[in-house]
Amino acid sequence: MRAILINVTDETVRNVEIDNNNVLKDWYKKLGCQMVQVGHYFNEKDSIMVDEEGLFTMNDDSKFFSVEGGHQPFIGNGLVVGVNPMTGESTDVHISCEEVRAKVKFHTMNEISRLV
């Protein structure tokens, strides 16, 4: 399954493949976490998955990203996945990598602390 990884470490947005046989396990691996939640809906067919426990693991070296139209910055990586609006099942992502890249901004802890 095709997804888009928002990588805060190297500040990149790129296409990735998700193992269809181990979707949730692969999400955890790509995000570097143990619990996921929807952080933002791009549209009715695509959403960003983020670390549900990000605030619990935050430290001075934490990296963040925000997305145009989003309600808050997110700690750690993001994974844009497609969603079947009828069943809720994960699908190939519909939005393009270029569209996501244009909507994402990366932040350091210092930048975030000035915003709040």
Secondary structure, DSSP 8 states (H G I E B T S, - for coil): -EEEEEETTTTEEEEEE--TTSHHHHHHHHHTSS-EEEEEESSSSEEEEEETTHHHH--TT-EEEEETT-SS-EES-EEEEEE-TTT--EE---S-HHHHHHHEEEEEHHHHHHH-
